Amino acid sequence: MSHIRRFDHVGITVADLDAVTAFFVGLGLEVEGRTFVEGEFLDTVSGIPDSRTEIVMLRPPDGGTRLELASFVRPDHEPGSPEAMANELGLRNVAFEVDDLQAAVDRLAADGHGLVGGVGQYEQVWRMAYVRGPEGIVVSLAERIG
């Protein structure tokens, strides 16, 4: 028997909540809510005493799996590796299917967010690219072509 009912969300801790939120809204996600969380619940779940975080929940237009962005007010965030590559351990990318890969890549490039590598094609099924967003977050964009 499976204990999992559904895939709810992916969480990313960021330093500049406004900039990262704007990046993902620019990709087409919608802000579902924004709030501060602190107290016994957060201290217990995170294992960080006296913590306080601000959270933005984003949802895709189809209502699928959500993206949680969190920025710690206390304690200060711990810097990660903004230049992390695909072979480094940990969460490496957040993936989205897009209608027009080139248009999405061009729009992000105009905002200063470049490709990690190049645009690749998997057989006659997908075109895909990794884009490095704010704070080094790698976003995988894929367009179904087959």
N, C-alpha and C positions, 0 to 999 in steps of 0.2 A: 504494500500500500504506500502510495506517495504522500508525503507530508506537505508538498508544495501545491498550492492552489493556482498561482499565476505568478508571472514575473512582474513585479510592481514598479521598481525604479532602480536607477544607478545613481550613486552619490559621488560627487567630486568636491573636494575641499579646495577653495580658491582664496587668494588674497584680495583681489579687486572684484567684489561681487557685481558691481554695476557694469564694469567692462565685459566680464564674462557673460553676464545675462544678456547684454546688448548683442554680443556675438551670436549667441544661440537664437535669440529672437530674430536677428537678421537672417538666419538660416531657415526660419519658418516655424520655430517652436513658439508656443503661447505661454505667457505667465499665468499659472494657475493660482498662485498665492505667494505671499512673502510675509515672513514673521520671524520673531526672535524666539529662541528656545533656551531655557536655563532651568536650574533647579534639580531636584532629586532624580527626575526621570533622565535627563541628559547626563548627569554625573554618573548614574548607574550604568546606563547603556554604553556610554563612551569610555568609561573608566577614567575620566579626567575630572577630579574634584573641582568644584566652584567654576565650572565652565559655562560659557555663554556663546551662542552662535546665532548668526542670522542666516536664514534659509530662504531660497527661492525655489519653488517647484515649477517646472516647465513641462508642458505636454505637447506631443506632436498633434498635427491636425486630425489624424485618424483616431486619436484618443488612446493610443497604445501605451507602451511602457514609458514612464515619465523619467525626467532627469532632475535630480536634486542638486542644487549648488549650495554649498555651505561655506560661510566665512566666519572663523572664530574671532570673537571679540576678546574673550579670555579663555585660556591663555593665548598668547600670540601664536600664529601659525608657524609650523616648521617648514622651511623651504624644501622643495623637492628638486628634481633635476629637470629644468625646463627644456633641456636638449635631449631627453631620453629617446632612445631609438627602439624599434620593434623587438629587439632581442633582449632588452632589459626586463627583469622580473617586475611584475605588477600590472596594473591596469594600463594598457597601452593605447587604446583608442575607443571612441564612442562612434558607432556606425549609424548612418542614415541612408535610406534609399532616396534618390532625387530623380526628378523628371529629366533634367538637362544638366549633365555633369559639367560640360564646358562652361555653361552660363554660371553655375554655382562657383566653380573654380575662379572664373574671371572676376566675379563680384567680390569674392574673398581676397583675391590678389589686389584689387583696387583699394581694399581696406588695409593692405599691408600684411595679409596672411598668405604665406607662400606654401608651395608644395613641399612635402618632406622628400619625395623622390620624383616620380613622374606619373603620368596617366597610363595605367595598364589595362589590358583586355584579357579576360579569362574566356577562352574559347569564343563562341558566338553568343555568350550569355550575359556577361557583365563588363562594363568599363568602370574602373575604380581608381581613386586617388586618395592619398593621405594629405591632409592640410594641417599645418601647425597653427592652432589658434592662440588666443591670449594665454599667458602663463604656461606655455608649452603643451597645452592640451592638444592631442592628436585626434582629428576628426576624420573618419573614413566616410567618403561619399561614394555611392555606387549607383550606377544607372543600368537598369535592365535593358539589354539590347536584343535579346533573343526571344 
